[in-house]
Amino acid sequence: MKPTFLIAAMAGLALLAGCSGSQVQPQYPPKELRDITPQAELSQAWSQGIGDGLGRARYPIAPSRDGDNLFAADANGRLYAMDADDGEVQWETELEVPISSGLTAVAGDIYLGTRNGEVLAVDQRDGSIRWRARVPSEVLAAPQPNQQLLVIQSVDGSVTALDRNTGQERWVYGTNRPSLTLRGTGTPTVIDPVTFAGFSNGRLVTLDNRNGQPVWERRVAVSQGRSDIERLVDLAGQPVLTPDGRLFVTSFNGRLAAFEATRGEPLWAKEHSSYLTPLLVGDLLFTVTEAGHVLALNADNGDEVWRNEALGGRSLTAPAFAGGNIVFGDFEGYLHLLDARSGEIVGRTRVDKSGISVRPVTDGARIHALANDGSLETLDIQ
């Protein structure tokens, strides 16, 4: 989510003096794209314009797919429901609120957060608002449901649990927030008994969903360094939970760590600076470093399987998976396919020159990619 965050943008564009003394260059200059021999073709299935897009601040308003329907919104509050197969707009509505979070569509509802600290539950059938609730501050992370609750992490660092049916507040958990952080938060991972949440102080906390009390807490990253940016240790991604009870979490200027989810016992860790959510596919964990290097790791022990540095400095999105490939968007609006087993770039297409800053939504070999200006392209891997 880095393009959305003010301080994260500072980190990515930190300037270093050039040899002449007057020339400056970004900390991670974007690598030029080299010609590839495509092994996977991308064909356009349909396209659609989503209002005015993500706004000047590039809010992380990622679309969400639920079954045969795809939902997308712009920063000004226009919400769209589309047939995921052919892109036909089923309805669109003006919510009259400034949307700032990714969408979460599940079980007949669409959940989203706003810049003025509201959370809305919207009916998937017609776009009507079922309920709205107030949380302590602006919401950038997509709301996360379990069977009973909707859990929201807001930019002040608090975590709020709402009744999923009514929006009534169940509990709020607060934590100490450093004076300087990435603008935004991590996204919690929620299951029925507990919520896993990462914070800007470098700590991962497991909360009891009955009352919001901590079950266990672990430090993932330690603040260190001379500059303010070097001391940022935000857990800005979303913890990844496996069916067998392992938890993977990234940190900025810190580590990539694996824990046993029940008690928080460390399994392995390695130095690794990332503000993006990793992706687990089978026995491989895919992650993107702060510098834009793509790594595949053995999920059992953290050993590196392959590394691709060809997309360094290109402000990649978090990875998605489609048709045996890892999928990323970049700051120039290109969509890249990397073979999941080898790390080789096997496909590329340009969606829109405004850039792509939210993670593509995938289903099988189909990819829905939303550009910053609201251009939504749906592509199939051939």
Secondary structure as the mmCIF struct_conf table of DSSP 4:
data_model
#
loop_
_struct_conf.conf_type_id
_struct_conf.id
_struct_conf.beg_label_comp_id
_struct_conf.beg_label_asym_id
_struct_conf.beg_label_seq_id
_struct_conf.end_label_comp_id
_struct_conf.end_label_asym_id
_struct_conf.end_label_seq_id
HELX_RH_3T_P HELX_RH_3T_P1 LYS A 2 THR A 4
HELX_RH_AL_P HELX_RH_AL_P1 LEU A 6 GLY A 12
TURN_TY1_P TURN_TY1_P1 LEU A 13 LEU A 13
STRN STRN1 LEU A 15 ALA A 17
TURN_TY1_P TURN_TY1_P2 CYS A 19 SER A 20
BEND BEND1 GLY A 21 SER A 22
STRN STRN2 VAL A 24 PRO A 26
BEND BEND2 GLN A 27 TYR A 28
HELX_LH_PP_P HELX_LH_PP_P1 PRO A 29 ASP A 35
BEND BEND3 GLN A 39 ALA A 40
STRN STRN3 LEU A 42 GLY A 49
TURN_TY1_P TURN_TY1_P3 GLY A 51 ARG A 58
STRN STRN4 SER A 64 ASP A 66
TURN_TY1_P TURN_TY1_P4 GLY A 67 ASP A 68
STRN STRN5 ASN A 69 ALA A 73
TURN_TY1_P TURN_TY1_P5 ALA A 75 ASN A 76
BEND BEND4 GLY A 77 GLY A 77
STRN STRN6 ARG A 78 ASP A 83
TURN_TY1_P TURN_TY1_P6 ALA A 84 ASP A 86
STRN STRN7 VAL A 89 GLU A 94
BEND BEND5 VAL A 97 VAL A 97
STRN STRN8 ILE A 99 ILE A 99
BEND BEND6 SER A 101 SER A 101
STRN STRN9 THR A 104 VAL A 106
TURN_TY1_P TURN_TY1_P7 ALA A 107 GLY A 108
STRN STRN10 ASP A 109 GLY A 113
STRN STRN11 THR A 114 THR A 114
TURN_TY1_P TURN_TY1_P8 ARG A 115 ASN A 116
BEND BEND7 GLY A 117 GLY A 117
STRN STRN12 GLU A 118 ASP A 123
TURN_TY1_P TURN_TY1_P9 GLN A 124 ASP A 126
STRN STRN13 ILE A 129 ARG A 134
BEND BEND8 PRO A 136 SER A 137
BEND BEND9 ALA A 141 ALA A 141
HELX_LH_PP_P HELX_LH_PP_P2 ALA A 142 PRO A 143
STRN STRN14 GLN A 144 PRO A 145
BEND BEND10 GLN A 147 GLN A 148
STRN STRN15 LEU A 149 GLN A 153
TURN_TY1_P TURN_TY1_P10 VAL A 155 ASP A 156
BEND BEND11 GLY A 157 GLY A 157
STRN STRN16 VAL A 159 ASP A 163
TURN_TY1_P TURN_TY1_P11 ARG A 164 THR A 166
STRN STRN17 GLU A 169 TYR A 173
BEND BEND12 SER A 179 LEU A 180
BEND BEND13 ARG A 183 GLY A 184
STRN STRN18 THR A 189 VAL A 190
BEND BEND14 ASP A 192 PRO A 193
STRN STRN19 VAL A 194 GLY A 198
TURN_TY1_P TURN_TY1_P12 SER A 200 ASN A 201
BEND BEND15 GLY A 202 GLY A 202
STRN STRN20 ARG A 203 ASP A 208
TURN_TY1_P TURN_TY1_P13 ASN A 209 ASN A 211
STRN STRN21 PRO A 214 ARG A 219
BEND BEND16 GLY A 225 SER A 227
TURN_TY1_P TURN_TY1_P14 ASP A 228 ARG A 231
BEND BEND17 GLY A 237 GLY A 237
STRN STRN22 VAL A 240 LEU A 241
TURN_TY1_P TURN_TY1_P15 PRO A 243 ASP A 244
BEND BEND18 GLY A 245 GLY A 245
STRN STRN23 ARG A 246 VAL A 249
STRN STRN24 SER A 251 SER A 251
TURN_TY1_P TURN_TY1_P16 PHE A 252 ASN A 253
BEND BEND19 GLY A 254 GLY A 254
STRN STRN25 ARG A 255 GLU A 260
TURN_TY1_P TURN_TY1_P17 ALA A 261 ARG A 263
STRN STRN26 PRO A 266 GLU A 271
STRN STRN27 SER A 273 SER A 273
BEND BEND20 LEU A 276 LEU A 276
STRN STRN28 LEU A 279 VAL A 281
TURN_TY1_P TURN_TY1_P18 GLY A 282 ASP A 283
STRN STRN29 LEU A 284 VAL A 288
TURN_TY1_P TURN_TY1_P19 GLU A 290 ALA A 291
STRN STRN30 VAL A 294 ASN A 298
TURN_TY1_P TURN_TY1_P20 ALA A 299 ASN A 301
STRN STRN31 GLU A 304 ASN A 308
TURN_TY1_P TURN_TY1_P21 ALA A 310 GLY A 313
BEND BEND21 ARG A 314 ARG A 314
HELX_LH_PP_P HELX_LH_PP_P3 LEU A 316 PRO A 319
STRN STRN32 ALA A 320 ALA A 322
TURN_TY1_P TURN_TY1_P22 GLY A 323 GLY A 324
STRN STRN33 ASN A 325 GLY A 329
TURN_TY1_P TURN_TY1_P23 PHE A 331 GLU A 332
BEND BEND22 GLY A 333 GLY A 333
STRN STRN34 TYR A 334 ASP A 339
TURN_TY1_P TURN_TY1_P24 ALA A 340 SER A 342
STRN STRN35 ILE A 345 ARG A 350
TURN_TY1_P TURN_TY1_P25 LYS A 353 SER A 354
BEND BEND23 VAL A 358 VAL A 358
HELX_LH_PP_P HELX_LH_PP_P4 ARG A 359 PRO A 360
STRN STRN36 VAL A 361 ASP A 363
TURN_TY1_P TURN_TY1_P26 GLY A 364 ALA A 365
STRN STRN37 ARG A 366 LEU A 370
TURN_TY1_P TURN_TY1_P27 ASN A 372 ASP A 373
BEND BEND24 GLY A 374 GLY A 374
STRN STRN38 SER A 375 ILE A 381
#
